[in-house]
Amino acid sequence: MAALTQQAFAPGNPAPTALAAARFWHLPGRLVWLVAELFFAAFSFARLCAFRPATLARRSSWLRLSSKRLLRIFGADLAVTGPIPETGLLVSNHLSYLDVLVLGSLAPAIFVAKREVKHWPVFGWFARAGGTLFTDREKRSQVRPLTAALQTVLQTGALVVLFPEGTSSNGQTVLPFKSALLEPVATADSSHPVSAAFIEYHLDDGDAGEEVCYWKDMTFLPHLVNLLGKRRINVTVRFSELPCPSRDRKELARQLHAEVLRLKAGSFVK
């Protein structure tokens, strides 16, 4: 597990031994809770598919309920500002696998994720069951079929969530946005609303950039276990809708990147 940061020694924070003792007692409970919730989610999904087709609308509703339940395990405390979109395209900065639970808990949504997520333990199954569309950014030949699939989903009135940075970071900056998958909302006849979101995490007993954010060469299971040992995760999410999205996808990518940076400028201070 990650070492205690200097923040743990700040005035008013519990002593390191108290923090270690608290983690010792509640980590096993949270691990059991996580397993129980995953079984419940699997049962709920099986019941969903038992007598009727698992449509994208039903999958996204299942994902929202399951995300809400899973977030409670992490002690997540959400603060949300701005209008939460219900349809169209939503783009966001990308910090962690928790991003999906956070945004998925706020509105029924279909996510776009890199192909590798499909094979992650726990979250891979969760993503597949939730109707996630997977992309292989190394194969340009797959961009066109995925774009067509996105267009189909958007036409159903669903909310599609895209992380156009293409990878996660520690949140210190917002990486440039890739534009290829913005094509469905950048056409002249598109009427789909386009929204932006900025997510930020804060820990009372650690470094969110290293212990909530999942980036660099981090390994999933050790990261997850360490995160479950935290007392609470403070999450801030800011939303806004673009009033005049560009019909040029590269310009739209620049617009959205600037909007996420604008949302970031009001970053949460504990």
KOLNU-201334 format. One line per 5 residues: their letters; for each residue y, x negated, z negated of N, C-alpha, C. Coordinates in nm, 4 decimals. Layout:
REM KOLNU-201334
a = Y,X,Z,Y,X,Z,Y,X,Z ~ ...
END
This chain:
REM KOLNU-201334
maalt = -0.1195,-0.0835,0.0000,0.0000,0.0000,0.0000,0.1249,-0.0874,0.0000 ~ 0.2328,-0.0292,0.0503,0.3557,-0.1064,0.0586,0.4061,-0.1393,-0.0809 ~ 0.4674,-0.2538,-0.0916,0.5207,-0.2967,-0.2215,0.6392,-0.2111,-0.2604 ~ 0.6646,-0.2029,-0.3900,0.7812,-0.1305,-0.4380,0.9076,-0.2015,-0.3919 ~ 1.0029,-0.1250,-0.3470,1.1281,-0.1834,-0.3007,1.2236,-0.2013,-0.4174
qqafa = 1.3344,-0.2675,-0.3905,1.4350,-0.2884,-0.4943,1.4906,-0.1569,-0.5448 ~ 1.4813,-0.0517,-0.4595,1.5337,0.0767,-0.5019,1.4614,0.1276,-0.6259 ~ 1.3361,0.0900,-0.6411,1.2586,0.1357,-0.7568,1.3145,0.0810,-0.8875 ~ 1.3912,-0.0268,-0.8805,1.4467,-0.0891,-1.0003,1.5905,-0.0454,-1.0267 ~ 1.6428,0.0438,-0.9416,1.7809,0.0868,-0.9575,1.7952,0.1709,-1.0836
pgnpa = 1.9163,0.1709,-1.1445,1.9382,0.2506,-1.2657,1.9064,0.3973,-1.2401 ~ 1.8393,0.4598,-1.3337,1.8068,0.6008,-1.3202,1.6737,0.6267,-1.2549 ~ 1.6145,0.5279,-1.1870,1.4833,0.5443,-1.1271,1.3751,0.5085,-1.2294 ~ 1.2584,0.5712,-1.2201,1.1510,0.5385,-1.3141,1.1107,0.3927,-1.3037 ~ 1.0606,0.3367,-1.4134,1.0140,0.1986,-1.4135,0.8960,0.1839,-1.3196
ptala = 0.8751,0.0622,-1.2659,0.7631,0.0423,-1.1733,0.6290,0.0850,-1.2299 ~ 0.6051,0.0598,-1.3592,0.4768,0.0982,-1.4178,0.4610,0.2498,-1.4203 ~ 0.5723,0.3210,-1.4439,0.5669,0.4677,-1.4445,0.5382,0.5203,-1.3037 ~ 0.6006,0.4559,-1.2049,0.5759,0.4964,-1.0661,0.4302,0.4737,-1.0288 ~ 0.3775,0.3583,-1.0682,0.2387,0.3274,-1.0357,0.1440,0.4261,-1.1032
aarfw = 0.1734,0.4601,-1.2288,0.0881,0.5548,-1.3006,0.0918,0.6929,-1.2357 ~ 0.2121,0.7352,-1.1958,0.2251,0.8667,-1.1315,0.1462,0.8715,-1.0012 ~ 0.1541,0.7626,-0.9250,0.0818,0.7586,-0.7982,-0.0692,0.7587,-0.8238 ~ -0.1117,0.6899,-0.9281,-0.2543,0.6830,-0.9602,-0.3100,0.8224,-0.9870 ~ -0.2301,0.9061,-1.0547,-0.2805,1.0374,-1.0915,-0.2676,1.1387,-0.9795
hlpgr = -0.1578,1.1384,-0.9026,-0.1444,1.2474,-0.8057,-0.1985,1.2148,-0.6671 ~ -0.2231,1.0872,-0.6358,-0.2776,1.0543,-0.5051,-0.4155,1.1155,-0.4821 ~ -0.5123,1.1020,-0.5764,-0.6429,1.1651,-0.5527,-0.6323,1.3163,-0.5338 ~ -0.5439,1.3792,-0.6116,-0.5258,1.5237,-0.5983,-0.4734,1.5613,-0.4616 ~ -0.3795,1.4826,-0.4109,-0.3249,1.5122,-0.2782,-0.4271,1.4884,-0.1674
lvwlv = -0.5104,1.3875,-0.1846,-0.6146,1.3628,-0.0844,-0.7122,1.4801,-0.0785 ~ -0.7506,1.5313,-0.1959,-0.8388,1.6481,-0.1996,-0.7682,1.7690,-0.1388 ~ -0.6407,1.7849,-0.1723,-0.5598,1.8946,-0.1189,-0.5537,1.8856,0.0340 ~ -0.5332,1.7657,0.0861,-0.5268,1.7463,0.2304,-0.6575,1.7877,0.2983 ~ -0.7688,1.7438,0.2422,-0.8987,1.7803,0.2993,-0.9174,1.9317,0.2966
aelff = -0.8794,1.9944,0.1856,-0.8928,2.1395,0.1745,-0.8068,2.2114,0.2774 ~ -0.6835,2.1645,0.2963,-0.5947,2.2285,0.3937,-0.6457,2.2101,0.5368 ~ -0.7051,2.0955,0.5651,-0.7596,2.0737,0.6987,-0.8784,2.1664,0.7250 ~ -0.9612,2.1877,0.6230,-1.0713,2.2835,0.6375,-1.0162,2.4242,0.6579 ~ -0.9114,2.4579,0.5829,-0.8494,2.5899,0.5982,-0.7910,2.6058,0.7383
aafsf = -0.7244,2.4992,0.7879,-0.6669,2.5045,0.9221,-0.7754,2.5219,1.0279 ~ -0.8879,2.4508,1.0099,-0.9987,2.4628,1.1051,-1.0573,2.6031,1.1014 ~ -1.0720,2.6578,0.9808,-1.1231,2.7947,0.9680,-1.0284,2.8935,1.0337 ~ -0.8987,2.8762,1.0109,-0.7991,2.9661,1.0695,-0.8021,2.9595,1.2213 ~ -0.8202,2.8375,1.2736,-0.8240,2.8235,1.4187,-0.9512,2.8855,1.4757
arlca = -1.0639,2.8679,1.4067,-1.1894,2.9280,1.4517,-1.1792,3.0799,1.4531 ~ -1.1161,3.1353,1.3509,-1.0977,3.2804,1.3453,-1.0050,3.3272,1.4579 ~ -0.9038,3.2438,1.4883,-0.8118,3.2767,1.5963,-0.8838,3.2882,1.7303 ~ -0.9815,3.1996,1.7507,-1.0515,3.1934,1.8790,-1.1764,3.2805,1.8839 ~ -1.2135,3.3418,1.7716,-1.3421,3.4092,1.7640,-1.3514,3.5312,1.8562
frpat = -1.2465,3.6133,1.8594,-1.2557,3.7400,1.9317,-1.1482,3.7575,2.0385 ~ -1.0653,3.6562,2.0589,-0.9588,3.6672,2.1593,-0.9222,3.5285,2.2077 ~ -0.8637,3.5182,2.3272,-0.8295,3.3858,2.3810,-0.7240,3.3163,2.2954 ~ -0.7385,3.1853,2.2821,-0.6397,3.1062,2.2071,-0.5241,3.0713,2.3012 ~ -0.4353,3.1672,2.3221,-0.3208,3.1457,2.4092,-0.2249,3.0454,2.3469
larrs = -0.1311,2.9954,2.4288,-0.0324,2.9013,2.3760,0.0522,2.9648,2.2661 ~ 0.0829,3.0935,2.2815,0.1627,3.1612,2.1785,0.0876,3.1646,2.0457 ~ -0.0429,3.1927,2.0502,-0.1216,3.1965,1.9270,-0.1399,3.0563,1.8696 ~ -0.1599,2.9586,1.9595,-0.1747,2.8203,1.9126,-0.0469,2.7725,1.8419 ~ 0.0685,2.8023,1.9006,0.1936,2.7560,1.8407,0.2216,2.8264,1.7083
swlrl = 0.1825,2.9539,1.6978,0.1984,3.0246,1.5704,0.1049,2.9661,1.4646 ~ -0.0188,2.9339,1.5067,-0.1128,2.8686,1.4149,-0.0586,2.7337,1.3695 ~ 0.0001,2.6588,1.4627,0.0548,2.5277,1.4303,0.1687,2.5401,1.3296 ~ 0.2520,2.6423,1.3452,0.3634,2.6596,1.2520,0.3128,2.6860,1.1100 ~ 0.2179,2.7780,1.0960,0.1635,2.8083,0.9642,0.0955,2.6858,0.9040
sskrl = 0.0156,2.6153,0.9836,-0.0561,2.4978,0.9333,0.0404,2.3863,0.8964 ~ 0.1463,2.3680,0.9749,0.2452,2.2643,0.9459,0.3157,2.2916,0.8140 ~ 0.3509,2.4168,0.7911,0.4155,2.4519,0.6642,0.3252,2.4171,0.5460 ~ 0.1979,2.4495,0.5578,0.1050,2.4248,0.4480,0.0847,2.2746,0.4265 ~ 0.0725,2.1979,0.5362,0.0500,2.0543,0.5237,0.1720,1.9818,0.4682
lrifg = 0.2914,2.0264,0.5040,0.4124,1.9605,0.4536,0.4223,1.9678,0.3019 ~ 0.3701,2.0756,0.2442,0.3759,2.0893,0.0977,0.2971,1.9783,0.0287 ~ 0.1924,1.9295,0.0937,0.1114,1.8228,0.0339,0.1950,1.6970,0.0132 ~ 0.2859,1.6698,0.1071,0.3689,1.5488,0.1005,0.4911,1.5671,0.0104 ~ 0.5063,1.6840,-0.0476,0.6251,1.7086,-0.1291,0.7515,1.7067,-0.0459
adlav = 0.7439,1.7554,0.0775,0.8590,1.7502,0.1683,0.9642,1.8524,0.1284 ~ 1.0877,1.8067,0.1208,1.2026,1.8908,0.0884,1.2940,1.8913,0.2097 ~ 1.2972,2.0042,0.2834,1.3700,2.0111,0.4101,1.5117,2.0651,0.3909 ~ 1.6066,1.9984,0.4562,1.7439,2.0474,0.4664,1.7756,2.0609,0.6144 ~ 1.8065,2.1823,0.6602,1.8244,2.2098,0.8028,1.9642,2.2620,0.8281
tgpip = 2.0306,2.2072,0.9304,2.1605,2.2580,0.9732,2.1563,2.2827,1.1232 ~ 2.2386,2.3759,1.1688,2.2442,2.4080,1.3103,2.1416,2.5142,1.3479 ~ 2.1593,2.5754,1.4652,2.0691,2.6832,1.5087,1.9322,2.6299,1.5502 ~ 1.8275,2.6795,1.4870,1.6913,2.6391,1.5230,1.6536,2.7072,1.6542 ~ 1.6235,2.6313,1.7589,1.5910,2.6939,1.8882,1.4576,2.7670,1.8822
etgll = 1.4465,2.8717,1.9625,1.3232,2.9493,1.9694,1.2600,2.9449,2.1070 ~ 1.3338,2.8979,2.2053,1.2840,2.8913,2.3416,1.3515,2.7761,2.4142 ~ 1.3012,2.7426,2.5331,1.3601,2.6337,2.6105,1.3044,2.4981,2.5712 ~ 1.3833,2.3938,2.5970,1.3420,2.2557,2.5694,1.4198,2.2002,2.4513 ~ 1.3484,2.1388,2.3586,1.4090,2.0713,2.2448,1.3701,1.9246,2.2507
vsnhl = 1.4687,1.8353,2.2471,1.4401,1.6920,2.2416,1.4876,1.6390,2.1064 ~ 1.4165,1.5380,2.0569,1.4465,1.4840,1.9245,1.4200,1.3347,1.9214 ~ 1.4849,1.2660,1.8283,1.4448,1.1287,1.7987,1.3044,1.1309,1.7391 ~ 1.2383,1.0167,1.7406,1.0976,1.0131,1.6988,1.0777,0.9009,1.5988 ~ 1.0306,0.9386,1.4783,1.0144,0.8426,1.3700,0.8719,0.8330,1.3179
syldv = 0.7995,0.9441,1.3176,0.6717,0.9475,1.2471,0.5863,1.0627,1.2979 ~ 0.4577,1.0593,1.2630,0.3711,1.1742,1.2898,0.4171,1.2964,1.2115 ~ 0.4942,1.2751,1.1040,0.5480,1.3882,1.0289,0.6479,1.4689,1.1101 ~ 0.7066,1.4089,1.2142,0.8033,1.4812,1.2972,0.7439,1.6107,1.3507 ~ 0.6170,1.6051,1.3901,0.5512,1.7239,1.4455,0.5376,1.8316,1.3386
lvlgs = 0.4993,1.7925,1.2176,0.4880,1.8898,1.1093,0.6246,1.9488,1.0741 ~ 0.7266,1.8650,1.0719,0.8607,1.9118,1.0364,0.9113,2.0120,1.1394 ~ 0.9146,1.9730,1.2666,0.9664,2.0625,1.3704,0.8721,2.1802,1.3919 ~ 0.7408,2.1544,1.3833,0.6446,2.2621,1.4018,0.6504,2.3671,1.2938 ~ 0.6974,2.3301,1.1737,0.7075,2.4266,1.0640,0.8291,2.5176,1.0779
lapai = 0.9251,2.4783,1.1606,1.0510,2.5518,1.1710,1.0496,2.6576,1.2798 ~ 0.9657,2.6399,1.3806,0.9571,2.7376,1.4895,0.8264,2.7171,1.5641 ~ 0.7654,2.8248,1.6163,0.6472,2.8069,1.7012,0.6836,2.7219,1.8221 ~ 0.6076,2.6166,1.8492,0.6443,2.5233,1.9552,0.5214,2.4585,2.0153 ~ 0.5357,2.4152,2.1399,0.4357,2.3354,2.2089,0.4935,2.1949,2.2242
fvakr = 0.4175,2.0936,2.1812,0.4670,1.9565,2.1808,0.4130,1.8783,2.3000 ~ 0.4883,1.7764,2.3370,0.4440,1.6782,2.4361,0.4247,1.5470,2.3620 ~ 0.3079,1.4845,2.3782,0.2776,1.3617,2.3048,0.2077,1.2630,2.3967 ~ 0.2138,1.1363,2.3595,0.1443,1.0340,2.4375,-0.0063,1.0519,2.4237 ~ -0.0782,1.0084,2.5236,-0.2224,1.0312,2.5316,-0.2967,0.9786,2.4092
evkhw = -0.2513,0.8652,2.3514,-0.3216,0.8028,2.2398,-0.3341,0.8952,2.1192 ~ -0.2361,0.9863,2.1016,-0.2381,1.0758,1.9860,-0.3631,1.1635,1.9879 ~ -0.4131,1.1961,2.1063,-0.5309,1.2814,2.1193,-0.6501,1.2258,2.0420 ~ -0.6555,1.0934,2.0261,-0.7709,1.0289,1.9638,-0.7450,0.9839,1.8202 ~ -0.6271,1.0172,1.7648,-0.5993,0.9834,1.6258,-0.6897,1.0631,1.5319
pvfgw = -0.7328,1.0029,1.4200,-0.8048,1.0819,1.3206,-0.7125,1.1873,1.2611 ~ -0.7644,1.3025,1.2347,-0.6945,1.4145,1.1721,-0.5881,1.4727,1.2649 ~ -0.4834,1.3973,1.2923,-0.3720,1.4495,1.3692,-0.4075,1.4701,1.5165 ~ -0.5065,1.3971,1.5677,-0.5489,1.4168,1.7050,-0.6068,1.5554,1.7263 ~ -0.6975,1.5954,1.6367,-0.7527,1.7305,1.6452,-0.6429,1.8338,1.6247
farag = -0.5557,1.8088,1.5296,-0.4461,1.9006,1.4994,-0.3595,1.9219,1.6231 ~ -0.3289,1.8116,1.6930,-0.2455,1.8202,1.8131,-0.3155,1.8985,1.9234 ~ -0.4416,1.8714,1.9455,-0.5161,1.9413,2.0507,-0.5241,2.0913,2.0214 ~ -0.5534,2.1255,1.8970,-0.5651,2.2667,1.8607,-0.4319,2.3390,1.8759 ~ -0.3212,2.2674,1.8537,-0.1889,2.3285,1.8636,-0.1379,2.3419,2.0057
gtlft = -0.2182,2.3046,2.1050,-0.1775,2.3214,2.2446,-0.0920,2.2092,2.2989 ~ -0.0915,2.0942,2.2321,-0.0088,1.9810,2.2764,-0.0426,1.9399,2.4195 ~ 0.0613,1.9088,2.4952,0.0450,1.8542,2.6298,0.0522,1.7025,2.6192 ~ -0.0467,1.6341,2.6721,-0.0539,1.4891,2.6582,-0.0118,1.4203,2.7872 ~ 0.0591,1.3086,2.7701,0.1081,1.2325,2.8843,0.0626,1.0881,2.8771
drekr = 0.0312,1.0324,2.9922,-0.0003,0.8898,3.0033,0.1168,0.8257,3.0769 ~ 0.2057,0.7647,3.0015,0.3279,0.7098,3.0610,0.3016,0.5891,3.1499 ~ 0.1807,0.5332,3.1404,0.1478,0.4176,3.2236,0.1043,0.4590,3.3635 ~ 0.0751,0.5866,3.3827,0.0282,0.6352,3.5124,0.1309,0.7319,3.5714 ~ 0.2062,0.6849,3.6671,0.3092,0.7692,3.7271,0.2503,0.8896,3.7986
sqvrp = 0.1249,0.8771,3.8422,0.0612,0.9874,3.9138,0.0439,1.1107,3.8262 ~ 0.0494,1.0937,3.6933,0.0310,1.2069,3.6031,0.1614,1.2757,3.5660 ~ 0.2731,1.2184,3.6077,0.4025,1.2781,3.5731,0.4199,1.4126,3.6418 ~ 0.3870,1.4211,3.7711,0.4066,1.5460,3.8452,0.3223,1.6608,3.7894 ~ 0.1901,1.6403,3.7642,0.1125,1.7505,3.7054,0.1637,1.7944,3.5685
ltaal = 0.2070,1.6984,3.4863,0.2585,1.7338,3.3550,0.3898,1.8095,3.3674 ~ 0.4739,1.7679,3.4603,0.5998,1.8389,3.4833,0.5741,1.9828,3.5236 ~ 0.4739,2.0028,3.6096,0.4378,2.1388,3.6504,0.3869,2.2196,3.5312 ~ 0.3074,2.1554,3.4439,0.2570,2.2239,3.3249,0.3715,2.2610,3.2307 ~ 0.4688,2.1723,3.2168,0.5852,2.2019,3.1343,0.6625,2.3205,3.1890
qtvlq = 0.6790,2.3242,3.3193,0.7498,2.4350,3.3833,0.6783,2.5668,3.3553 ~ 0.5461,2.5657,3.3636,0.4680,2.6872,3.3373,0.4861,2.7338,3.1936 ~ 0.4814,2.6391,3.0997,0.4970,2.6748,2.9587,0.6374,2.7291,2.9322 ~ 0.7381,2.6654,2.9882,0.8755,2.7113,2.9686,0.8962,2.8522,3.0236 ~ 0.8304,2.8837,3.1327,0.8464,3.0155,3.1932,0.7856,3.1268,3.1089
tgalv = 0.6983,3.0909,3.0151,0.6433,3.1919,2.9242,0.7408,3.2258,2.8118 ~ 0.8511,3.1520,2.8038,0.9477,3.1736,2.6967,0.9210,3.0913,2.5730 ~ 0.8265,2.9976,2.5819,0.7919,2.9141,2.4665,0.8971,2.8057,2.4440 ~ 0.8950,2.7498,2.3254,0.9770,2.6327,2.2935,0.8912,2.5080,2.3145 ~ 0.9402,2.4150,2.3950,0.8704,2.2894,2.4210,0.9470,2.1769,2.3530
vlfpe = 0.8768,2.0934,2.2771,0.9399,1.9826,2.2042,0.8978,1.8509,2.2677 ~ 0.9974,1.7699,2.3003,0.9742,1.6425,2.3682,1.0449,1.5312,2.2911 ~ 0.9768,1.4165,2.2779,1.0365,1.2978,2.2164,1.0622,1.1965,2.3284 ~ 1.1792,1.2021,2.3917,1.2010,1.1240,2.5141,1.2230,0.9740,2.4928 ~ 1.2267,0.9261,2.3680,1.2303,0.7814,2.3473,1.0995,0.7168,2.3941
gtssn = 0.9920,0.7940,2.3919,0.8633,0.7439,2.4376,0.7844,0.6693,2.3323 ~ 0.8471,0.6395,2.2197,0.7793,0.5720,2.1084,0.8591,0.5999,1.9824 ~ 0.8030,0.5657,1.8690,0.8716,0.5882,1.7422,0.9439,0.4619,1.6973 ~ 1.0336,0.4785,1.6016,1.1103,0.3649,1.5497,1.1329,0.3836,1.4003 ~ 1.2083,0.2916,1.3399,1.2382,0.3027,1.1966,1.3665,0.3802,1.1698
gqtvl = 1.4255,0.4360,1.2732,1.5408,0.5226,1.2561,1.6757,0.4542,1.2538 ~ 1.6790,0.3213,1.2614,1.8074,0.2523,1.2587,1.8882,0.2784,1.3851 ~ 1.8183,0.3067,1.4945,1.8860,0.3369,1.6196,1.8072,0.4446,1.6923 ~ 1.8640,0.4982,1.7988,1.7948,0.5935,1.8851,1.7748,0.5246,2.0194 ~ 1.6514,0.5018,2.0561,1.6209,0.4303,2.1789,1.6629,0.5122,2.3004
pfksa = 1.6875,0.4476,2.4147,1.7240,0.5217,2.5370,1.6188,0.6263,2.5720 ~ 1.6643,0.7385,2.6269,1.5743,0.8485,2.6612,1.5188,0.8306,2.8021 ~ 1.3893,0.8548,2.8161,1.3262,0.8567,2.9475,1.3501,0.9947,3.0083 ~ 1.3739,0.9986,3.1380,1.4191,1.1229,3.2011,1.3121,1.1978,3.2797 ~ 1.1959,1.1359,3.3044,1.0990,1.1937,3.3982,1.0589,1.3365,3.3614
llepv = 1.0374,1.3639,3.2328,0.9868,1.4943,3.1923,1.0978,1.5974,3.1691 ~ 1.2212,1.5607,3.2008,1.3326,1.6552,3.1902,1.3504,1.7371,3.3168 ~ 1.2730,1.7074,3.4184,1.2879,1.7720,3.5487,1.2836,1.9251,3.5420 ~ 1.1941,1.9871,3.4633,1.1876,2.1338,3.4632,1.3154,2.2035,3.4188 ~ 1.3995,2.1371,3.3398,1.5239,2.2015,3.2953,1.6453,2.1441,3.3678
atads = 1.6221,2.0552,3.4633,1.7336,1.9922,3.5342,1.7447,2.0416,3.6787 ~ 1.6724,2.1473,3.7119,1.6798,2.2024,3.8468,1.7951,2.3011,3.8564 ~ 1.8406,2.3238,3.9775,1.9579,2.4080,3.9988,1.9361,2.5517,3.9521 ~ 1.8113,2.6007,3.9587,1.7842,2.7400,3.9227,1.7305,2.7560,3.7806 ~ 1.7355,2.6487,3.7010,1.6829,2.6572,3.5649,1.7789,2.7338,3.4746
shpvs = 1.7227,2.8247,3.3963,1.8033,2.8990,3.2985,1.7536,2.8740,3.1564 ~ 1.6671,2.7734,3.1416,1.6115,2.7440,3.0101,1.7149,2.6737,2.9227 ~ 1.7366,2.7193,2.8003,1.8285,2.6481,2.7110,1.7739,2.5095,2.6764 ~ 1.8667,2.4176,2.6516,1.8310,2.2795,2.6182,1.8963,2.2451,2.4846 ~ 1.8161,2.2019,2.3882,1.8660,2.1724,2.2535,1.8295,2.0311,2.2128
aafie = 1.9019,1.9808,2.1136,1.8768,1.8470,2.0595,1.8561,1.8569,1.9088 ~ 1.7802,1.7620,1.8568,1.7578,1.7556,1.7123,1.7612,1.6102,1.6674 ~ 1.8030,1.5909,1.5439,1.7965,1.4591,1.4817,1.7258,1.4738,1.3486 ~ 1.6227,1.3912,1.3278,1.5435,1.3935,1.2047,1.5710,1.2669,1.1257 ~ 1.5814,1.2839,0.9942,1.5995,1.1679,0.9064,1.5181,1.1875,0.7790
yhldd = 1.4582,1.0792,0.7308,1.3780,1.0822,0.6090,1.4415,0.9937,0.5018 ~ 1.4189,1.0337,0.3759,1.4661,0.9539,0.2632,1.3629,0.9615,0.1511 ~ 1.3381,0.8477,0.0876,1.2464,0.8398,-0.0262,1.3218,0.7994,-0.1514 ~ 1.2905,0.8632,-0.2644,1.3447,0.8196,-0.3922,1.2730,0.6950,-0.4434 ~ 1.1468,0.6788,-0.4019,1.0642,0.5714,-0.4572,1.0080,0.4807,-0.3484
gdage = 1.0895,0.4492,-0.2484,1.0413,0.3604,-0.1436,1.1391,0.3474,-0.0291 ~ 1.0943,0.2854,0.0771,1.1742,0.2594,0.1968,1.1230,0.3491,0.3084 ~ 1.2013,0.4497,0.3434,1.1576,0.5456,0.4450,1.1316,0.4783,0.5796 ~ 1.2100,0.3761,0.6123,1.1928,0.3072,0.7399,1.0591,0.2388,0.7535 ~ 0.9987,0.2017,0.6406,0.8703,0.1323,0.6433,0.7545,0.2180,0.5939
evcyw = 0.7844,0.3243,0.5201,0.6770,0.4001,0.4568,0.6654,0.5446,0.5063 ~ 0.7687,0.5992,0.5673,0.7586,0.7299,0.6337,0.7520,0.7101,0.7846 ~ 0.8426,0.6305,0.8371,0.8402,0.6021,0.9809,0.7103,0.5287,1.0163 ~ 0.6550,0.5654,1.1307,0.5288,0.5069,1.1757,0.5557,0.4372,1.3080 ~ 0.5646,0.3038,1.3033,0.6076,0.2300,1.4217,0.5488,0.0892,1.4176
kdmtf = 0.5940,0.0050,1.5070,0.5422,-0.1315,1.5217,0.3897,-0.1269,1.5359 ~ 0.3203,-0.2110,1.4599,0.1745,-0.2190,1.4685,0.1083,-0.1583,1.3450 ~ 0.1703,-0.0554,1.2877,0.1155,0.0069,1.1678,-0.0189,0.0729,1.1981 ~ -0.1052,0.0814,1.0947,-0.2363,0.1445,1.1061,-0.2322,0.2799,1.0372 ~ -0.2870,0.3812,1.1048,-0.2656,0.5194,1.0622,-0.3158,0.5497,0.9212
lphlv = -0.4423,0.5269,0.8926,-0.4981,0.5707,0.7642,-0.4327,0.5034,0.6434 ~ -0.4125,0.3692,0.6437,-0.3411,0.3091,0.5297,-0.1994,0.3650,0.5142 ~ -0.1325,0.3895,0.6264,0.0026,0.4456,0.6204,-0.0001,0.5847,0.5589 ~ -0.0954,0.6670,0.6013,-0.1069,0.8034,0.5493,-0.1361,0.8037,0.3997 ~ -0.2282,0.7205,0.3555,-0.2627,0.7156,0.2130,-0.1424,0.6723,0.1305
nllgk = -0.0706,0.5717,0.1775,0.0491,0.5268,0.1062,0.1522,0.6385,0.0976 ~ 0.1697,0.7128,0.2078,0.2693,0.8195,0.2113,0.2321,0.9332,0.1167 ~ 0.1039,0.9624,0.1051,0.0599,1.0678,0.0138,0.0862,1.0305,-0.1321 ~ 0.1040,0.9018,-0.1597,0.1320,0.8579,-0.2954,0.2774,0.8703,-0.3354 ~ 0.3658,0.9089,-0.2423,0.5074,0.9220,-0.2741,0.5337,1.0540,-0.3461
rrinv = 0.6309,1.0508,-0.4366,0.6605,1.1717,-0.5138,0.7153,1.2834,-0.4262 ~ 0.8100,1.2479,-0.3409,0.8785,1.3500,-0.2618,0.9364,1.2841,-0.1378 ~ 0.9415,1.3582,-0.0286,1.0066,1.3111,0.0939,1.1214,1.4061,0.1253 ~ 1.2417,1.3546,0.1241,1.3582,1.4338,0.1631,1.3742,1.4261,0.3152 ~ 1.3827,1.5420,0.3775,1.3919,1.5486,0.5242,1.5180,1.6245,0.5624
tvrfs = 1.5979,1.5644,0.6491,1.7145,1.6310,0.7055,1.6927,1.6504,0.8548 ~ 1.7148,1.7718,0.9019,1.7039,1.8017,1.0450,1.8323,1.8704,1.0890 ~ 1.8933,1.8178,1.1931,2.0137,1.8773,1.2505,1.9838,1.9222,1.3940 ~ 2.0268,2.0442,1.4257,2.0058,2.1001,1.5587,2.1396,2.1305,1.6264 ~ 2.1376,2.1248,1.7586,2.2513,2.1729,1.8372,2.2009,2.2098,1.9764
elpcp = 2.2730,2.2972,2.0432,2.2373,2.3361,2.1794,2.3418,2.2828,2.2766 ~ 2.2961,2.2229,2.3864,2.3887,2.1729,2.4873,2.4533,2.2906,2.5590 ~ 2.5868,2.2970,2.5626,2.6516,2.4111,2.6289,2.6406,2.4049,2.7807 ~ 2.6444,2.2849,2.8384,2.6414,2.2700,2.9842,2.5480,2.1562,3.0236 ~ 2.4172,2.1772,3.0150,2.3246,2.0692,3.0511,2.3339,2.0333,3.1981
srdrk = 2.3315,1.9049,3.2269,2.3412,1.8564,3.3641,2.2184,1.8981,3.4446 ~ 2.2356,1.9139,3.5749,2.1249,1.9442,3.6643,2.0673,1.8176,3.7264 ~ 2.1163,1.7037,3.6842,2.0601,1.5748,3.7228,1.9849,1.5206,3.6019 ~ 1.8552,1.4949,3.6171,1.7747,1.4633,3.4997,1.8181,1.3343,3.4304 ~ 1.8640,1.2346,3.5068,1.9073,1.1092,3.4440,2.0371,1.1303,3.3662
elarq = 2.1261,1.2085,3.4225,2.2490,1.2400,3.3504,2.2187,1.3269,3.2285 ~ 2.1221,1.4187,3.2425,2.0820,1.5021,3.1300,2.0245,1.4163,3.0175 ~ 1.9468,1.3154,3.0530,1.8922,1.2238,2.9516,2.0048,1.1549,2.8754 ~ 2.1102,1.1142,2.9483,2.2245,1.0500,2.8823,2.2991,1.1502,2.7935 ~ 2.3138,1.2740,2.8422,2.3784,1.3771,2.7617,2.3040,1.4005,2.6295
lhaev = 2.1742,1.4137,2.6405,2.0933,1.4422,2.5222,2.0922,1.3244,2.4257 ~ 2.0867,1.2040,2.4788,2.0905,1.0854,2.3930,2.2222,1.0803,2.3164 ~ 2.3320,1.1081,2.3858,2.4629,1.1089,2.3201,2.4702,1.2175,2.2135 ~ 2.4070,1.3328,2.2411,2.4096,1.4423,2.1441,2.3281,1.4081,2.0197 ~ 2.2135,1.3446,2.0364,2.1335,1.3037,1.9210,2.2089,1.1995,1.8388
lrlka = 2.2780,1.1076,1.9058,2.3590,1.0095,1.8341,2.4720,1.0778,1.7570 ~ 2.5292,1.1829,1.8166,2.6352,1.2572,1.7475,2.5795,1.3233,1.6218 ~ 2.4590,1.3810,1.6324,2.3961,1.4411,1.5154,2.3631,1.3350,1.4105 ~ 2.3238,1.2180,1.4569,2.2913,1.1087,1.3661,2.4133,1.0626,1.2874 ~ 2.5306,1.0737,1.3463,2.6525,1.0258,1.2817,2.6805,1.0980,1.1496
gsfvk = 2.6238,1.2164,1.1329,2.6386,1.2877,1.0075,2.5188,1.2669,0.9183 ~ 2.4627,1.1442,0.9193,2.3352,1.1195,0.8528,2.3415,1.1507,0.7047 ~ 2.2263,1.1916,0.6530,2.2080,1.2354,0.5158,2.2241,1.1196,0.4182 ~ 2.3003,1.1425,0.3164,2.3158,1.0425,0.2092,2.2671,1.1044,0.0802 ~ 2.1721,1.0368,0.0154,2.1137,1.0902,-0.1090,2.2180,1.0868,-0.2203
END
